[in-house]
Amino acid sequence: MSVTRSFHVSGVPGLVQSVFHGSTPSGASAKAFNAACKKKKSCKEVLTVMDIKSGKKHIYKCERKFEPKTVSIGGKDVTFNYSTKIHAVDSKKAASLRKTISKNKKKNVCVKKCSA
């Protein structure tokens, strides 16, 4: 039986005061990331989760893509529409990743607005 822990999430707009539960920090970060990207087909973020009890911080690079995949479970076909990848990163690499992701977001917004 796994022990459920509580984590605060930062780095994701709209989830500043949110608490997510999971047996591991990566599981809690996956839940937070998927909650933040619900209405987007693809999404990239670097987020920090902090264990409420110990105060230890964990940083993850998260990426979600629209990739429909059909799997047979118990004789029924189930379609999973998204694939989510979570990778732990150190704090030095996290700063450069955040800059790169924010630059790419600005470029995408300009392309959408400027090309119309």
HELIX and SHEET records of a PDB file:
HELIX    1   1 PRO A   25  ALA A   36  1                                  12    
HELIX    2   2 SER A   91  CYS A  114  1                                  24    
SHEET    1   A 5 VAL A  19  GLY A  22  0                                        
SHEET    2   A 5 ARG A   5  SER A  10 -1                                        
SHEET    3   A 5 CYS A  43  ASP A  51 -1                                        
SHEET    4   A 5 LYS A  57  ILE A  73 -1                                        
SHEET    5   A 5 LYS A  76  ALA A  88 -1                                        
END                                                                             
